[in-house]
Amino acid sequence: MIGPATLLLLVALGGANASPCQASQELFQTAIEGLRADLAAYKQCIDRSNGRDDCSTEYADLDLAQDRYETAVAELAKRCR
């Protein structure tokens, strides 16, 4: 099931003229970029923390990015058969 935020992102990325598959591909690329950025931020936090930061904020961002990635993968599989 598509959540409201994902649906809005699909519309914003794909516009009215894009096919559902194209919109899903764009959502997937956006999800990959977000996942890479959040992974880098989490790694950077771990590398710099020296035991003073549990990096839970960065991990929560990474976890959310993973959820978005999973949604994008499911949408891609459903709309680009």
DOTI-166337 format. One record per atom (N, C-alpha, C, O): residue number from 1; residue in one letter; atom name; x, y, z. Coordinates in steps of 0.05 Angstrom, whole numbers. Example, Ala and Ser with C-alpha at 12.3 -4.5 7.8 and 13.67 -1.06 7.14 Angstrom:
BEGIN
<pt i="1" aa="a" at="N" x="264" y="-114" z="156"/>
<pt i="1" aa="a" at="CA" x="246" y="-90" z="156"/>
<pt i="1" aa="a" at="C" x="264" y="-66" z="156"/>
<pt i="1" aa="a" at="O" x="285" y="-66" z="169"/>
<pt i="2" aa="s" at="N" x="257" y="-45" z="142"/>
<pt i="2" aa="s" at="CA" x="273" y="-21" z="143"/>
<pt i="2" aa="s" at="C" x="258" y="1" z="157"/>
<pt i="2" aa="s" at="O" x="268" y="23" z="161"/>
# end
This chain:
BEGIN
<pt i="1" aa="m" at="N" x="17" y="-24" z="0"/>
<pt i="1" aa="m" at="CA" x="0" y="0" z="0"/>
<pt i="1" aa="m" at="C" x="18" y="25" z="0"/>
<pt i="1" aa="m" at="O" x="38" y="26" z="14"/>
<pt i="2" aa="i" at="N" x="11" y="44" z="-15"/>
<pt i="2" aa="i" at="CA" x="26" y="69" z="-17"/>
<pt i="2" aa="i" at="C" x="16" y="88" z="5"/>
<pt i="2" aa="i" at="O" x="-8" y="93" z="8"/>
<pt i="3" aa="g" at="N" x="35" y="99" z="20"/>
<pt i="3" aa="g" at="CA" x="28" y="119" z="41"/>
<pt i="3" aa="g" at="C" x="24" y="146" z="28"/>
<pt i="3" aa="g" at="O" x="32" y="150" z="5"/>
<pt i="4" aa="p" at="N" x="11" y="164" z="42"/>
<pt i="4" aa="p" at="CA" x="6" y="191" z="31"/>
<pt i="4" aa="p" at="C" x="31" y="206" z="23"/>
<pt i="4" aa="p" at="O" x="32" y="219" z="3"/>
<pt i="5" aa="a" at="N" x="53" y="203" z="39"/>
<pt i="5" aa="a" at="CA" x="78" y="217" z="32"/>
<pt i="5" aa="a" at="C" x="90" y="206" z="7"/>
<pt i="5" aa="a" at="O" x="100" y="221" z="-10"/>
<pt i="6" aa="t" at="N" x="89" y="179" z="4"/>
<pt i="6" aa="t" at="CA" x="100" y="167" z="-20"/>
<pt i="6" aa="t" at="C" x="84" y="175" z="-44"/>
<pt i="6" aa="t" at="O" x="95" y="180" z="-66"/>
<pt i="7" aa="l" at="N" x="57" y="176" z="-42"/>
<pt i="7" aa="l" at="CA" x="40" y="184" z="-64"/>
<pt i="7" aa="l" at="C" x="46" y="212" z="-73"/>
<pt i="7" aa="l" at="O" x="48" y="218" z="-96"/>
<pt i="8" aa="l" at="N" x="49" y="230" z="-53"/>
<pt i="8" aa="l" at="CA" x="56" y="258" z="-60"/>
<pt i="8" aa="l" at="C" x="83" y="259" z="-74"/>
<pt i="8" aa="l" at="O" x="86" y="275" z="-93"/>
<pt i="9" aa="l" at="N" x="102" y="243" z="-65"/>
<pt i="9" aa="l" at="CA" x="129" y="243" z="-77"/>
<pt i="9" aa="l" at="C" x="127" y="233" z="-105"/>
<pt i="9" aa="l" at="O" x="140" y="243" z="-123"/>
<pt i="10" aa="l" at="N" x="111" y="212" z="-110"/>
<pt i="10" aa="l" at="CA" x="107" y="201" z="-137"/>
<pt i="10" aa="l" at="C" x="96" y="222" z="-155"/>
<pt i="10" aa="l" at="O" x="105" y="226" z="-178"/>
<pt i="11" aa="v" at="N" x="76" y="237" z="-146"/>
<pt i="11" aa="v" at="CA" x="64" y="257" z="-163"/>
<pt i="11" aa="v" at="C" x="84" y="280" z="-168"/>
<pt i="11" aa="v" at="O" x="86" y="289" z="-191"/>
<pt i="12" aa="a" at="N" x="98" y="288" z="-148"/>
<pt i="12" aa="a" at="CA" x="117" y="310" z="-151"/>
<pt i="12" aa="a" at="C" x="140" y="303" z="-169"/>
<pt i="12" aa="a" at="O" x="148" y="319" z="-186"/>
<pt i="13" aa="l" at="N" x="149" y="278" z="-167"/>
<pt i="13" aa="l" at="CA" x="172" y="270" z="-184"/>
<pt i="13" aa="l" at="C" x="163" y="264" z="-212"/>
<pt i="13" aa="l" at="O" x="177" y="271" z="-231"/>
<pt i="14" aa="g" at="N" x="141" y="250" z="-215"/>
<pt i="14" aa="g" at="CA" x="133" y="241" z="-241"/>
<pt i="14" aa="g" at="C" x="116" y="261" z="-257"/>
<pt i="14" aa="g" at="O" x="116" y="260" z="-281"/>
<pt i="15" aa="g" at="N" x="102" y="278" z="-243"/>
<pt i="15" aa="g" at="CA" x="85" y="297" z="-257"/>
<pt i="15" aa="g" at="C" x="61" y="282" z="-269"/>
<pt i="15" aa="g" at="O" x="60" y="257" z="-267"/>
<pt i="16" aa="a" at="N" x="43" y="296" z="-281"/>
<pt i="16" aa="a" at="CA" x="19" y="285" z="-292"/>
<pt i="16" aa="a" at="C" x="25" y="269" z="-318"/>
<pt i="16" aa="a" at="O" x="10" y="251" z="-325"/>
<pt i="17" aa="n" at="N" x="47" y="275" z="-332"/>
<pt i="17" aa="n" at="CA" x="53" y="262" z="-357"/>
<pt i="17" aa="n" at="C" x="70" y="237" z="-355"/>
<pt i="17" aa="n" at="O" x="73" y="223" z="-375"/>
<pt i="18" aa="a" at="N" x="81" y="232" z="-332"/>
<pt i="18" aa="a" at="CA" x="99" y="208" z="-329"/>
<pt i="18" aa="a" at="C" x="82" y="183" z="-326"/>
<pt i="18" aa="a" at="O" x="61" y="183" z="-314"/>
<pt i="19" aa="s" at="N" x="93" y="161" z="-337"/>
<pt i="19" aa="s" at="CA" x="80" y="136" z="-333"/>
<pt i="19" aa="s" at="C" x="85" y="127" z="-304"/>
<pt i="19" aa="s" at="O" x="103" y="136" z="-291"/>
<pt i="20" aa="p" at="N" x="67" y="109" z="-294"/>
<pt i="20" aa="p" at="CA" x="72" y="98" z="-267"/>
<pt i="20" aa="p" at="C" x="99" y="85" z="-264"/>
<pt i="20" aa="p" at="O" x="112" y="88" z="-243"/>
<pt i="21" aa="c" at="N" x="109" y="72" z="-284"/>
<pt i="21" aa="c" at="CA" x="135" y="59" z="-283"/>
<pt i="21" aa="c" at="C" x="157" y="80" z="-281"/>
<pt i="21" aa="c" at="O" x="175" y="78" z="-265"/>
<pt i="22" aa="q" at="N" x="155" y="101" z="-297"/>
<pt i="22" aa="q" at="CA" x="175" y="122" z="-297"/>
<pt i="22" aa="q" at="C" x="175" y="136" z="-270"/>
<pt i="22" aa="q" at="O" x="197" y="141" z="-258"/>
<pt i="23" aa="a" at="N" x="152" y="141" z="-259"/>
<pt i="23" aa="a" at="CA" x="151" y="154" z="-233"/>
<pt i="23" aa="a" at="C" x="163" y="136" z="-211"/>
<pt i="23" aa="a" at="O" x="176" y="145" z="-193"/>
<pt i="24" aa="s" at="N" x="158" y="110" z="-213"/>
<pt i="24" aa="s" at="CA" x="170" y="91" z="-194"/>
<pt i="24" aa="s" at="C" x="200" y="89" z="-197"/>
<pt i="24" aa="s" at="O" x="214" y="87" z="-177"/>
<pt i="25" aa="q" at="N" x="210" y="91" z="-221"/>
<pt i="25" aa="q" at="CA" x="239" y="91" z="-225"/>
<pt i="25" aa="q" at="C" x="251" y="116" z="-213"/>
<pt i="25" aa="q" at="O" x="273" y="115" z="-201"/>
<pt i="26" aa="e" at="N" x="238" y="139" z="-215"/>
<pt i="26" aa="e" at="CA" x="248" y="164" z="-204"/>
<pt i="26" aa="e" at="C" x="247" y="162" z="-173"/>
<pt i="26" aa="e" at="O" x="266" y="171" z="-159"/>
<pt i="27" aa="l" at="N" x="226" y="151" z="-162"/>
<pt i="27" aa="l" at="CA" x="223" y="147" z="-133"/>
<pt i="27" aa="l" at="C" x="246" y="129" z="-124"/>
<pt i="27" aa="l" at="O" x="257" y="134" z="-102"/>
<pt i="28" aa="f" at="N" x="252" y="108" z="-138"/>
<pt i="28" aa="f" at="CA" x="273" y="89" z="-131"/>
<pt i="28" aa="f" at="C" x="300" y="103" z="-131"/>
<pt i="28" aa="f" at="O" x="315" y="99" z="-112"/>
<pt i="29" aa="q" at="N" x="306" y="119" z="-151"/>
<pt i="29" aa="q" at="CA" x="331" y="134" z="-152"/>
<pt i="29" aa="q" at="C" x="333" y="153" z="-128"/>
<pt i="29" aa="q" at="O" x="355" y="156" z="-116"/>
<pt i="30" aa="t" at="N" x="312" y="167" z="-122"/>
<pt i="30" aa="t" at="CA" x="311" y="185" z="-99"/>
<pt i="30" aa="t" at="C" x="316" y="170" z="-73"/>
<pt i="30" aa="t" at="O" x="330" y="179" z="-55"/>
<pt i="31" aa="a" at="N" x="304" y="146" z="-71"/>
<pt i="31" aa="a" at="CA" x="307" y="130" z="-47"/>
<pt i="31" aa="a" at="C" x="336" y="121" z="-44"/>
<pt i="31" aa="a" at="O" x="347" y="121" z="-22"/>
<pt i="32" aa="i" at="N" x="349" y="113" z="-66"/>
<pt i="32" aa="i" at="CA" x="377" y="105" z="-65"/>
<pt i="32" aa="i" at="C" x="394" y="128" z="-56"/>
<pt i="32" aa="i" at="O" x="412" y="125" z="-39"/>
<pt i="33" aa="e" at="N" x="390" y="151" z="-67"/>
<pt i="33" aa="e" at="CA" x="406" y="175" z="-59"/>
<pt i="33" aa="e" at="C" x="402" y="181" z="-30"/>
<pt i="33" aa="e" at="O" x="422" y="187" z="-16"/>
<pt i="34" aa="g" at="N" x="378" y="180" z="-20"/>
<pt i="34" aa="g" at="CA" x="373" y="185" z="8"/>
<pt i="34" aa="g" at="C" x="386" y="164" z="26"/>
<pt i="34" aa="g" at="O" x="397" y="171" z="47"/>
<pt i="35" aa="l" at="N" x="384" y="139" z="18"/>
<pt i="35" aa="l" at="CA" x="396" y="118" z="34"/>
<pt i="35" aa="l" at="C" x="427" y="121" z="35"/>
<pt i="35" aa="l" at="O" x="439" y="117" z="56"/>
<pt i="36" aa="r" at="N" x="439" y="127" z="12"/>
<pt i="36" aa="r" at="CA" x="468" y="131" z="12"/>
<pt i="36" aa="r" at="C" x="476" y="155" z="30"/>
<pt i="36" aa="r" at="O" x="496" y="153" z="44"/>
<pt i="37" aa="a" at="N" x="461" y="177" z="29"/>
<pt i="37" aa="a" at="CA" x="468" y="200" z="45"/>
<pt i="37" aa="a" at="C" x="465" y="194" z="75"/>
<pt i="37" aa="a" at="O" x="482" y="202" z="91"/>
<pt i="38" aa="d" at="N" x="443" y="180" z="82"/>
<pt i="38" aa="d" at="CA" x="439" y="174" z="110"/>
<pt i="38" aa="d" at="C" x="459" y="153" z="120"/>
<pt i="38" aa="d" at="O" x="467" y="154" z="143"/>
<pt i="39" aa="l" at="N" x="466" y="135" z="103"/>
<pt i="39" aa="l" at="CA" x="487" y="115" z="110"/>
<pt i="39" aa="l" at="C" x="514" y="129" z="115"/>
<pt i="39" aa="l" at="O" x="528" y="123" z="135"/>
<pt i="40" aa="a" at="N" x="520" y="148" z="98"/>
<pt i="40" aa="a" at="CA" x="545" y="163" z="101"/>
<pt i="40" aa="a" at="C" x="545" y="179" z="127"/>
<pt i="40" aa="a" at="O" x="565" y="180" z="142"/>
<pt i="41" aa="a" at="N" x="522" y="192" z="134"/>
<pt i="41" aa="a" at="CA" x="520" y="207" z="158"/>
<pt i="41" aa="a" at="C" x="522" y="189" z="183"/>
<pt i="41" aa="a" at="O" x="535" y="197" z="203"/>
<pt i="42" aa="y" at="N" x="511" y="165" z="182"/>
<pt i="42" aa="y" at="CA" x="512" y="146" z="204"/>
<pt i="42" aa="y" at="C" x="541" y="137" z="207"/>
<pt i="42" aa="y" at="O" x="551" y="136" z="230"/>
<pt i="43" aa="k" at="N" x="554" y="130" z="186"/>
<pt i="43" aa="k" at="CA" x="582" y="122" z="187"/>
<pt i="43" aa="k" at="C" x="600" y="144" z="198"/>
<pt i="43" aa="k" at="O" x="617" y="139" z="214"/>
<pt i="44" aa="q" at="N" x="595" y="168" z="189"/>
<pt i="44" aa="q" at="CA" x="611" y="191" z="199"/>
<pt i="44" aa="q" at="C" x="607" y="195" z="229"/>
<pt i="44" aa="q" at="O" x="626" y="200" z="243"/>
<pt i="45" aa="c" at="N" x="583" y="192" z="238"/>
<pt i="45" aa="c" at="CA" x="577" y="194" z="267"/>
<pt i="45" aa="c" at="C" x="592" y="173" z="282"/>
<pt i="45" aa="c" at="O" x="605" y="179" z="303"/>
<pt i="46" aa="i" at="N" x="591" y="148" z="273"/>
<pt i="46" aa="i" at="CA" x="605" y="126" z="287"/>
<pt i="46" aa="i" at="C" x="635" y="131" z="287"/>
<pt i="46" aa="i" at="O" x="648" y="128" z="307"/>
<pt i="47" aa="d" at="N" x="646" y="140" z="264"/>
<pt i="47" aa="d" at="CA" x="675" y="145" z="262"/>
<pt i="47" aa="d" at="C" x="684" y="167" z="281"/>
<pt i="47" aa="d" at="O" x="707" y="166" z="291"/>
<pt i="48" aa="r" at="N" x="667" y="187" z="286"/>
<pt i="48" aa="r" at="CA" x="675" y="210" z="302"/>
<pt i="48" aa="r" at="C" x="666" y="209" z="331"/>
<pt i="48" aa="r" at="O" x="674" y="226" z="347"/>
<pt i="49" aa="s" at="N" x="649" y="190" z="338"/>
<pt i="49" aa="s" at="CA" x="637" y="191" z="364"/>
<pt i="49" aa="s" at="C" x="656" y="185" z="387"/>
<pt i="49" aa="s" at="O" x="653" y="197" z="409"/>
<pt i="50" aa="n" at="N" x="676" y="168" z="383"/>
<pt i="50" aa="n" at="CA" x="694" y="161" z="405"/>
<pt i="50" aa="n" at="C" x="679" y="153" z="430"/>
<pt i="50" aa="n" at="O" x="688" y="158" z="452"/>
<pt i="51" aa="g" at="N" x="656" y="140" z="427"/>
<pt i="51" aa="g" at="CA" x="641" y="131" z="450"/>
<pt i="51" aa="g" at="C" x="625" y="153" z="464"/>
<pt i="51" aa="g" at="O" x="613" y="148" z="485"/>
<pt i="52" aa="r" at="N" x="624" y="177" z="453"/>
<pt i="52" aa="r" at="CA" x="609" y="199" z="465"/>
<pt i="52" aa="r" at="C" x="582" y="204" z="453"/>
<pt i="52" aa="r" at="O" x="566" y="218" z="464"/>
<pt i="53" aa="d" at="N" x="577" y="191" z="430"/>
<pt i="53" aa="d" at="CA" x="551" y="195" z="416"/>
<pt i="53" aa="d" at="C" x="541" y="167" z="408"/>
<pt i="53" aa="d" at="O" x="556" y="152" z="395"/>
<pt i="54" aa="d" at="N" x="516" y="161" z="415"/>
<pt i="54" aa="d" at="CA" x="506" y="135" z="407"/>
<pt i="54" aa="d" at="C" x="495" y="134" z="378"/>
<pt i="54" aa="d" at="O" x="487" y="113" z="368"/>
<pt i="55" aa="c" at="N" x="495" y="157" z="365"/>
<pt i="55" aa="c" at="CA" x="487" y="160" z="337"/>
<pt i="55" aa="c" at="C" x="459" y="151" z="332"/>
<pt i="55" aa="c" at="O" x="452" y="142" z="310"/>
<pt i="56" aa="s" at="N" x="442" y="152" z="352"/>
<pt i="56" aa="s" at="CA" x="415" y="143" z="349"/>
<pt i="56" aa="s" at="C" x="399" y="160" z="330"/>
<pt i="56" aa="s" at="O" x="381" y="150" z="316"/>
<pt i="57" aa="t" at="N" x="404" y="186" z="329"/>
<pt i="57" aa="t" at="CA" x="390" y="203" z="310"/>
<pt i="57" aa="t" at="C" x="397" y="195" z="281"/>
<pt i="57" aa="t" at="O" x="379" y="193" z="264"/>
<pt i="58" aa="e" at="N" x="423" y="191" z="276"/>
<pt i="58" aa="e" at="CA" x="431" y="183" z="250"/>
<pt i="58" aa="e" at="C" x="421" y="155" z="242"/>
<pt i="58" aa="e" at="O" x="414" y="150" z="219"/>
<pt i="59" aa="y" at="N" x="420" y="137" z="262"/>
<pt i="59" aa="y" at="CA" x="409" y="111" z="257"/>
<pt i="59" aa="y" at="C" x="379" y="112" z="251"/>
<pt i="59" aa="y" at="O" x="370" y="98" z="233"/>
<pt i="60" aa="a" at="N" x="365" y="129" z="265"/>
<pt i="60" aa="a" at="CA" x="336" y="132" z="260"/>
<pt i="60" aa="a" at="C" x="331" y="143" z="231"/>
<pt i="60" aa="a" at="O" x="313" y="134" z="217"/>
<pt i="61" aa="d" at="N" x="348" y="162" z="223"/>
<pt i="61" aa="d" at="CA" x="346" y="172" z="195"/>
<pt i="61" aa="d" at="C" x="352" y="150" z="175"/>
<pt i="61" aa="d" at="O" x="339" y="147" z="155"/>
<pt i="62" aa="l" at="N" x="372" y="133" z="181"/>
<pt i="62" aa="l" at="CA" x="379" y="111" z="164"/>
<pt i="62" aa="l" at="C" x="357" y="90" z="162"/>
<pt i="62" aa="l" at="O" x="351" y="80" z="141"/>
<pt i="63" aa="d" at="N" x="345" y="85" z="185"/>
<pt i="63" aa="d" at="CA" x="322" y="66" z="186"/>
<pt i="63" aa="d" at="C" x="299" y="76" z="169"/>
<pt i="63" aa="d" at="O" x="286" y="60" z="155"/>
<pt i="64" aa="l" at="N" x="293" y="101" z="171"/>
<pt i="64" aa="l" at="CA" x="272" y="113" z="155"/>
<pt i="64" aa="l" at="C" x="279" y="112" z="125"/>
<pt i="64" aa="l" at="O" x="261" y="107" z="108"/>
<pt i="65" aa="a" at="N" x="304" y="117" z="118"/>
<pt i="65" aa="a" at="CA" x="313" y="115" z="91"/>
<pt i="65" aa="a" at="C" x="310" y="87" z="80"/>
<pt i="65" aa="a" at="O" x="303" y="83" z="57"/>
<pt i="66" aa="q" at="N" x="315" y="67" z="97"/>
<pt i="66" aa="q" at="CA" x="312" y="39" z="89"/>
<pt i="66" aa="q" at="C" x="282" y="33" z="84"/>
<pt i="66" aa="q" at="O" x="276" y="19" z="65"/>
<pt i="67" aa="d" at="N" x="265" y="44" z="101"/>
<pt i="67" aa="d" at="CA" x="236" y="40" z="96"/>
<pt i="67" aa="d" at="C" x="228" y="52" z="69"/>
<pt i="67" aa="d" at="O" x="212" y="40" z="54"/>
<pt i="68" aa="r" at="N" x="238" y="76" z="63"/>
<pt i="68" aa="r" at="CA" x="232" y="89" z="37"/>
<pt i="68" aa="r" at="C" x="242" y="72" z="14"/>
<pt i="68" aa="r" at="O" x="230" y="70" z="-7"/>
<pt i="69" aa="y" at="N" x="266" y="61" z="18"/>
<pt i="69" aa="y" at="CA" x="278" y="44" z="-3"/>
<pt i="69" aa="y" at="C" x="261" y="19" z="-8"/>
<pt i="69" aa="y" at="O" x="256" y="12" z="-31"/>
<pt i="70" aa="e" at="N" x="252" y="6" z="13"/>
<pt i="70" aa="e" at="CA" x="235" y="-17" z="11"/>
<pt i="70" aa="e" at="C" x="209" y="-11" z="-4"/>
<pt i="70" aa="e" at="O" x="200" y="-26" z="-21"/>
<pt i="71" aa="t" at="N" x="197" y="12" z="3"/>
<pt i="71" aa="t" at="CA" x="173" y="21" z="-11"/>
<pt i="71" aa="t" at="C" x="178" y="25" z="-40"/>
<pt i="71" aa="t" at="O" x="162" y="17" z="-57"/>
<pt i="72" aa="a" at="N" x="201" y="38" z="-47"/>
<pt i="72" aa="a" at="CA" x="208" y="44" z="-75"/>
<pt i="72" aa="a" at="C" x="212" y="18" z="-90"/>
<pt i="72" aa="a" at="O" x="204" y="16" z="-113"/>
<pt i="73" aa="v" at="N" x="225" y="-2" z="-78"/>
<pt i="73" aa="v" at="CA" x="230" y="-27" z="-91"/>
<pt i="73" aa="v" at="C" x="203" y="-41" z="-97"/>
<pt i="73" aa="v" at="O" x="200" y="-52" z="-118"/>
<pt i="74" aa="a" at="N" x="185" y="-41" z="-77"/>
<pt i="74" aa="a" at="CA" x="159" y="-53" z="-81"/>
<pt i="74" aa="a" at="C" x="143" y="-40" z="-103"/>
<pt i="74" aa="a" at="O" x="131" y="-53" z="-120"/>
<pt i="75" aa="e" at="N" x="144" y="-13" z="-104"/>
<pt i="75" aa="e" at="CA" x="130" y="2" z="-125"/>
<pt i="75" aa="e" at="C" x="142" y="-4" z="-152"/>
<pt i="75" aa="e" at="O" x="128" y="-6" z="-172"/>
<pt i="76" aa="l" at="N" x="168" y="-5" z="-153"/>
<pt i="76" aa="l" at="CA" x="182" y="-11" z="-179"/>
<pt i="76" aa="l" at="C" x="174" y="-39" z="-189"/>
<pt i="76" aa="l" at="O" x="168" y="-42" z="-213"/>
<pt i="77" aa="a" at="N" x="173" y="-58" z="-171"/>
<pt i="77" aa="a" at="CA" x="165" y="-85" z="-179"/>
<pt i="77" aa="a" at="C" x="136" y="-86" z="-188"/>
<pt i="77" aa="a" at="O" x="130" y="-101" z="-207"/>
<pt i="78" aa="k" at="N" x="119" y="-71" z="-176"/>
<pt i="78" aa="k" at="CA" x="91" y="-71" z="-182"/>
<pt i="78" aa="k" at="C" x="85" y="-56" z="-208"/>
<pt i="78" aa="k" at="O" x="68" y="-65" z="-224"/>
<pt i="79" aa="r" at="N" x="98" y="-34" z="-213"/>
<pt i="79" aa="r" at="CA" x="91" y="-17" z="-235"/>
<pt i="79" aa="r" at="C" x="108" y="-20" z="-260"/>
<pt i="79" aa="r" at="O" x="102" y="-9" z="-281"/>
<pt i="80" aa="c" at="N" x="130" y="-35" z="-258"/>
<pt i="80" aa="c" at="CA" x="148" y="-38" z="-281"/>
<pt i="80" aa="c" at="C" x="153" y="-68" z="-287"/>
<pt i="80" aa="c" at="O" x="175" y="-77" z="-287"/>
<pt i="81" aa="r" at="N" x="132" y="-82" z="-291"/>
<pt i="81" aa="r" at="CA" x="133" y="-111" z="-296"/>
<pt i="81" aa="r" at="C" x="144" y="-118" z="-322"/>
<pt i="81" aa="r" at="O" x="147" y="-141" z="-329"/>
# end
